[in-house]
Amino acid sequence: MGVRQVLNLLGAALLGTSVQAATITGTIYCDNTFEFYFNGVLIASDPLAFTPHNAVSVFFEYDGVSDKTYAIMCQDYASDSGYEYTGTNSPQLGDGALIAEFSDGTTTSSAWKSYVVTHGPTAASETAGCSASNLAACVVEDNGEPTEWYSSSYDDSTWATSTEYTSSEAGWGRTPSWSSSDGCCQPTSPVTKS
């Protein structure tokens, strides 16, 4: 799932009841970092510090009786202006993306609900001159993180329907790249985390 100009994105899907206990496995791809909850319990946080975005394997136990609530917070890497790569000569708008697939057949799609916590720059700040060359004029809107949005009992009926993009549009399968020599990004090694 990807939505333009999103810094934080929350998604949840409530599914019907199953009849068998099982270990559910899955893969979560988030541009750039995530927290994953199942039935209100934190299952996994992205193991890498913000860069690069990557696919992460997860697994958890399902009791076979309760409803299934998948909830994922996906946060794109961006600054207080809404732009990424602000330390370079080419700041860009963030384009957060989320794809998740689980062994029980659950996948992110437009059937999921989404809530944007922060996004920007706002249209009003763009009208006032916000641009890649004038970040000081940029404003990011903060809608606040709903209390216990990840719990099975949370009412997400006012949340928007998620926007669905292709895997290619979301960046699934692309090798992240960065160049510390031109001031872009913070290199993070999956081995050394430095």
VENQUIDA-V408305 format. One record per pair of residues at least 4 apart in sequence whose ideal C-beta (glycine too) atoms are under 8 Angstrom apart, sorted by sequence separation. I is the first residue (numbers start at 1). J is the second residue. D is the distance in whole Angstrom. If there is no record, write none. Layout:
i->I j->J d->D
i->I j->J d->D
//
This chain:
i->2 j->6 d->8
i->18 j->22 d->8
i->30 j->34 d->4
i->37 j->41 d->6
i->48 j->52 d->7
i->62 j->66 d->8
i->78 j->82 d->6
i->79 j->83 d->6
i->102 j->106 d->4
i->108 j->112 d->6
i->121 j->125 d->5
i->122 j->126 d->7
i->123 j->127 d->6
i->124 j->128 d->6
i->125 j->129 d->8
i->126 j->130 d->5
i->130 j->134 d->6
i->131 j->135 d->8
i->134 j->138 d->8
i->145 j->149 d->7
i->150 j->154 d->7
i->165 j->169 d->4
i->166 j->170 d->7
i->168 j->172 d->7
i->180 j->184 d->7
i->189 j->193 d->6
i->37 j->42 d->6
i->38 j->43 d->5
i->78 j->83 d->6
i->79 j->84 d->7
i->81 j->86 d->7
i->85 j->90 d->6
i->86 j->91 d->5
i->101 j->106 d->8
i->102 j->107 d->7
i->120 j->125 d->7
i->121 j->126 d->6
i->125 j->130 d->4
i->126 j->131 d->7
i->129 j->134 d->5
i->130 j->135 d->7
i->148 j->153 d->8
i->149 j->154 d->5
i->165 j->170 d->5
i->167 j->172 d->4
i->168 j->173 d->8
i->179 j->184 d->5
i->180 j->185 d->7
i->188 j->193 d->6
i->189 j->194 d->6
i->3 j->9 d->6
i->28 j->34 d->6
i->36 j->42 d->7
i->37 j->43 d->6
i->48 j->54 d->6
i->62 j->68 d->7
i->78 j->84 d->5
i->85 j->91 d->5
i->100 j->106 d->8
i->101 j->107 d->5
i->131 j->137 d->8
i->148 j->154 d->6
i->167 j->173 d->7
i->178 j->184 d->6
i->179 j->185 d->7
i->180 j->186 d->8
i->188 j->194 d->7
i->35 j->42 d->6
i->36 j->43 d->5
i->77 j->84 d->6
i->79 j->86 d->5
i->84 j->91 d->7
i->85 j->92 d->6
i->100 j->107 d->7
i->101 j->108 d->8
i->130 j->137 d->4
i->149 j->156 d->7
i->178 j->185 d->4
i->180 j->187 d->5
i->187 j->194 d->8
i->1 j->9 d->7
i->28 j->36 d->6
i->36 j->44 d->5
i->46 j->54 d->8
i->76 j->84 d->8
i->83 j->91 d->4
i->84 j->92 d->5
i->99 j->107 d->8
i->100 j->108 d->5
i->122 j->130 d->8
i->129 j->137 d->4
i->130 j->138 d->4
i->146 j->154 d->7
i->178 j->186 d->8
i->35 j->44 d->8
i->36 j->45 d->8
i->47 j->56 d->7
i->83 j->92 d->6
i->84 j->93 d->7
i->99 j->108 d->6
i->121 j->130 d->4
i->128 j->137 d->5
i->130 j->139 d->7
i->178 j->187 d->6
i->1 j->11 d->6
i->34 j->44 d->8
i->35 j->45 d->5
i->46 j->56 d->6
i->81 j->91 d->8
i->83 j->93 d->6
i->84 j->94 d->5
i->98 j->108 d->6
i->34 j->45 d->7
i->35 j->46 d->8
i->82 j->93 d->6
i->83 j->94 d->7
i->33 j->45 d->8
i->34 j->46 d->5
i->44 j->56 d->7
i->82 j->94 d->7
i->125 j->137 d->6
i->126 j->138 d->8
i->33 j->46 d->4
i->125 j->138 d->5
i->24 j->38 d->8
i->32 j->46 d->8
i->44 j->58 d->5
i->125 j->139 d->4
i->33 j->48 d->7
i->43 j->58 d->6
i->78 j->93 d->8
i->124 j->139 d->7
i->28 j->44 d->7
i->30 j->46 d->7
i->33 j->49 d->8
i->78 j->94 d->4
i->33 j->50 d->5
i->43 j->60 d->5
i->77 j->94 d->7
i->121 j->138 d->4
i->122 j->139 d->5
i->32 j->50 d->5
i->76 j->94 d->4
i->120 j->138 d->6
i->121 j->139 d->6
i->122 j->140 d->7
i->32 j->51 d->6
i->41 j->60 d->8
i->76 j->95 d->7
i->120 j->139 d->6
i->121 j->140 d->7
i->122 j->141 d->5
i->32 j->52 d->8
i->33 j->53 d->8
i->76 j->96 d->3
i->120 j->140 d->3
i->32 j->53 d->5
i->75 j->96 d->7
i->76 j->97 d->8
i->119 j->140 d->7
i->120 j->141 d->6
i->31 j->53 d->4
i->34 j->56 d->8
i->36 j->58 d->6
i->38 j->60 d->5
i->74 j->96 d->6
i->118 j->140 d->6
i->119 j->141 d->6
i->30 j->53 d->6
i->74 j->97 d->8
i->118 j->141 d->7
i->29 j->53 d->7
i->38 j->62 d->8
i->74 j->98 d->4
i->118 j->142 d->5
i->29 j->54 d->7
i->117 j->142 d->7
i->118 j->143 d->7
i->29 j->55 d->4
i->51 j->77 d->6
i->72 j->98 d->6
i->117 j->143 d->6
i->28 j->55 d->7
i->29 j->56 d->8
i->39 j->66 d->6
i->50 j->77 d->5
i->116 j->143 d->6
i->117 j->144 d->7
i->27 j->55 d->5
i->28 j->56 d->5
i->39 j->67 d->8
i->72 j->100 d->6
i->93 j->121 d->8
i->115 j->143 d->7
i->117 j->145 d->5
i->2 j->31 d->7
i->27 j->56 d->7
i->39 j->68 d->7
i->40 j->69 d->7
i->27 j->57 d->6
i->28 j->58 d->6
i->38 j->68 d->7
i->39 j->69 d->5
i->70 j->100 d->7
i->26 j->57 d->7
i->27 j->58 d->7
i->38 j->69 d->7
i->40 j->71 d->8
i->115 j->146 d->7
i->25 j->57 d->7
i->26 j->58 d->5
i->37 j->69 d->8
i->38 j->70 d->6
i->70 j->102 d->7
i->25 j->58 d->7
i->26 j->59 d->7
i->37 j->70 d->8
i->38 j->71 d->8
i->25 j->59 d->5
i->36 j->70 d->8
i->37 j->71 d->4
i->115 j->149 d->7
i->24 j->59 d->7
i->36 j->71 d->8
i->37 j->72 d->7
i->23 j->59 d->6
i->24 j->60 d->6
i->36 j->72 d->5
i->68 j->104 d->7
i->70 j->106 d->6
i->72 j->108 d->8
i->23 j->60 d->7
i->24 j->61 d->8
i->35 j->72 d->7
i->82 j->119 d->7
i->23 j->61 d->6
i->24 j->62 d->5
i->34 j->72 d->6
i->35 j->73 d->5
i->68 j->106 d->7
i->82 j->120 d->3
i->83 j->121 d->8
i->22 j->61 d->8
i->23 j->62 d->8
i->34 j->73 d->6
i->81 j->120 d->7
i->82 j->121 d->4
i->21 j->61 d->7
i->22 j->62 d->5
i->34 j->74 d->5
i->81 j->121 d->6
i->92 j->132 d->7
i->21 j->62 d->6
i->33 j->74 d->8
i->34 j->75 d->7
i->91 j->132 d->4
i->115 j->156 d->7
i->21 j->63 d->6
i->22 j->64 d->6
i->30 j->72 d->7
i->33 j->75 d->5
i->62 j->104 d->7
i->90 j->132 d->7
i->21 j->64 d->4
i->31 j->74 d->8
i->32 j->75 d->7
i->113 j->156 d->5
i->18 j->62 d->7
i->20 j->64 d->5
i->21 j->65 d->8
i->28 j->72 d->7
i->30 j->74 d->4
i->32 j->76 d->6
i->33 j->77 d->8
i->53 j->97 d->8
i->91 j->135 d->7
i->115 j->159 d->5
i->116 j->160 d->8
i->19 j->64 d->6
i->30 j->75 d->8
i->31 j->76 d->6
i->32 j->77 d->4
i->114 j->159 d->6
i->115 j->160 d->7
i->18 j->64 d->6
i->19 j->65 d->8
i->31 j->77 d->8
i->113 j->159 d->4
i->114 j->160 d->6
i->18 j->65 d->8
i->113 j->160 d->7
i->114 j->161 d->7
i->17 j->65 d->7
i->113 j->161 d->7
i->114 j->162 d->4
i->17 j->66 d->7
i->81 j->130 d->7
i->83 j->132 d->6
i->86 j->135 d->6
i->112 j->161 d->8
i->113 j->162 d->7
i->114 j->163 d->8
i->17 j->67 d->6
i->18 j->68 d->7
i->111 j->161 d->8
i->112 j->162 d->4
i->16 j->67 d->7
i->110 j->161 d->6
i->111 j->162 d->8
i->15 j->67 d->7
i->16 j->68 d->8
i->83 j->135 d->6
i->110 j->162 d->5
i->14 j->67 d->6
i->15 j->68 d->4
i->109 j->162 d->7
i->110 j->163 d->7
i->14 j->68 d->7
i->15 j->69 d->8
i->81 j->135 d->4
i->108 j->162 d->7
i->110 j->164 d->4
i->14 j->69 d->5
i->15 j->70 d->8
i->81 j->136 d->8
i->83 j->138 d->7
i->109 j->164 d->6
i->13 j->69 d->7
i->79 j->135 d->8
i->82 j->138 d->6
i->108 j->164 d->8
i->12 j->69 d->6
i->13 j->70 d->5
i->81 j->138 d->4
i->12 j->70 d->7
i->80 j->138 d->8
i->82 j->140 d->5
i->11 j->70 d->8
i->12 j->71 d->4
i->81 j->140 d->7
i->11 j->71 d->7
i->12 j->72 d->8
i->80 j->140 d->6
i->10 j->71 d->7
i->11 j->72 d->5
i->10 j->72 d->7
i->10 j->73 d->5
i->11 j->74 d->7
i->9 j->73 d->7
i->10 j->74 d->8
i->31 j->95 d->7
i->32 j->96 d->8
i->34 j->98 d->7
i->36 j->100 d->8
i->8 j->73 d->7
i->9 j->74 d->5
i->31 j->96 d->5
i->8 j->74 d->8
i->9 j->75 d->7
i->30 j->96 d->8
i->31 j->97 d->4
i->8 j->75 d->5
i->9 j->76 d->8
i->30 j->97 d->7
i->31 j->98 d->8
i->7 j->75 d->6
i->8 j->76 d->8
i->29 j->97 d->7
i->30 j->98 d->5
i->97 j->165 d->7
i->99 j->167 d->6
i->7 j->76 d->5
i->29 j->98 d->7
i->6 j->76 d->6
i->28 j->98 d->8
i->29 j->99 d->4
i->7 j->78 d->5
i->28 j->99 d->8
i->29 j->100 d->7
i->99 j->170 d->5
i->28 j->100 d->5
i->97 j->169 d->8
i->98 j->170 d->7
i->1 j->74 d->8
i->27 j->100 d->7
i->97 j->170 d->4
i->99 j->172 d->5
i->26 j->100 d->6
i->27 j->101 d->5
i->97 j->171 d->6
i->7 j->82 d->7
i->26 j->101 d->6
i->97 j->172 d->8
i->26 j->102 d->4
i->5 j->82 d->6
i->25 j->102 d->7
i->26 j->103 d->6
i->73 j->150 d->8
i->24 j->102 d->6
i->25 j->103 d->5
i->71 j->149 d->7
i->24 j->103 d->5
i->71 j->150 d->4
i->24 j->104 d->5
i->26 j->106 d->8
i->69 j->150 d->8
i->22 j->104 d->7
i->69 j->151 d->8
i->69 j->152 d->4
i->67 j->152 d->6
i->18 j->104 d->7
i->66 j->152 d->7
i->7 j->94 d->6
i->9 j->96 d->5
i->11 j->98 d->6
i->5 j->93 d->6
i->6 j->94 d->7
i->4 j->93 d->7
i->5 j->94 d->7
i->6 j->95 d->8
i->7 j->96 d->7
i->9 j->98 d->6
i->5 j->95 d->8
i->6 j->96 d->4
i->4 j->95 d->6
i->15 j->106 d->6
i->2 j->95 d->6
i->3 j->96 d->6
i->13 j->106 d->7
i->2 j->96 d->6
i->88 j->182 d->6
i->2 j->97 d->3
i->13 j->108 d->8
i->88 j->183 d->5
i->1 j->97 d->7
i->2 j->98 d->7
i->87 j->183 d->5
i->88 j->184 d->5
i->1 j->98 d->4
i->11 j->108 d->7
i->87 j->184 d->7
i->1 j->99 d->7
i->13 j->111 d->7
i->13 j->112 d->5
i->85 j->184 d->5
i->12 j->112 d->7
i->13 j->113 d->7
i->85 j->185 d->7
i->11 j->112 d->5
i->12 j->113 d->6
i->11 j->113 d->7
i->11 j->114 d->5
i->10 j->114 d->7
i->9 j->114 d->6
i->10 j->115 d->5
i->9 j->115 d->8
i->10 j->116 d->8
i->1 j->108 d->5
i->9 j->116 d->6
i->10 j->117 d->7
i->1 j->109 d->8
i->8 j->116 d->7
i->9 j->117 d->7
i->40 j->148 d->8
i->42 j->150 d->8
i->8 j->117 d->4
i->6 j->116 d->6
i->7 j->117 d->7
i->8 j->118 d->5
i->40 j->150 d->6
i->1 j->112 d->7
i->3 j->114 d->7
i->7 j->118 d->4
i->40 j->151 d->4
i->6 j->118 d->8
i->7 j->119 d->6
i->40 j->152 d->5
i->1 j->114 d->7
i->3 j->116 d->7
i->6 j->119 d->5
i->7 j->120 d->7
i->37 j->150 d->4
i->39 j->152 d->5
i->40 j->153 d->8
i->5 j->119 d->5
i->5 j->120 d->7
i->5 j->121 d->8
i->55 j->172 d->7
i->53 j->171 d->7
i->54 j->176 d->7
i->53 j->176 d->6
i->52 j->176 d->3
i->51 j->176 d->7
i->52 j->177 d->8
i->52 j->178 d->7
i->51 j->178 d->7
i->7 j->140 d->7
i->52 j->185 d->8
i->51 j->185 d->5
i->10 j->145 d->8
i->51 j->186 d->5
i->10 j->146 d->8
i->50 j->186 d->7
i->51 j->187 d->7
i->52 j->188 d->6
i->54 j->190 d->7
i->8 j->145 d->7
i->12 j->149 d->7
i->49 j->186 d->8
i->51 j->188 d->5
i->12 j->150 d->7
i->14 j->152 d->8
i->50 j->188 d->7
i->10 j->149 d->6
i->31 j->170 d->7
i->49 j->188 d->6
i->10 j->150 d->8
i->31 j->171 d->6
i->48 j->188 d->6
i->29 j->170 d->7
i->12 j->154 d->7
i->14 j->156 d->8
i->29 j->171 d->8
i->48 j->190 d->6
i->29 j->172 d->5
i->12 j->156 d->5
i->49 j->193 d->7
i->48 j->193 d->7
i->12 j->159 d->8
i->11 j->162 d->6
i->3 j->162 d->8
i->3 j->163 d->5
i->1 j->162 d->5
i->2 j->163 d->7
i->1 j->163 d->7
i->1 j->164 d->6
i->2 j->165 d->5
i->1 j->165 d->7
i->2 j->169 d->7
i->2 j->170 d->5
i->1 j->170 d->7
//
